[in-house]
Amino acid sequence: MHAVPMVVVMPGKHFDALLNEQEITALADTYARDVVQRMAQQCFRVREEAQHDGQELAVLHCAGHLREALQRLADAAAQEAASKGAGYPDLGLASGMTRQGARRRWPGILPT
């Protein structure tokens, strides 16, 4: 069931959320699980002698790669947002951290 769209107000920016935060989290979990499982199937062949833990370890390995890819994606999105006028309060709010946290995560990202 979808929630009624709500307006999420960011400092100086606006976008409409079609799902609530709990629904977004559940969707992210589902997508991440699906992507990592597909990656593991495409990247690895589980050895017969590792029948009990091979698939789980392959998924864990792929999850690490996905985590790093998501960090690179977040860094690129933050850089692009900053180049279009977003400030540290905007970056912090959008990424679930404080302004100070965003400043520590992306030092010097704002144009001078």
Secondary structure, 3 states (H helix, E strand, C coil): CCCCCEEEEECCEEEEECCCHHHHHHHHHHHHHHHHHHHHHHHCCCCHHHCCCHHHHHHHHHHHHHHHHHHHHHHHHHHHHHHCCCCHHHHHHHHCCCHHHHHHHCCCCCCC
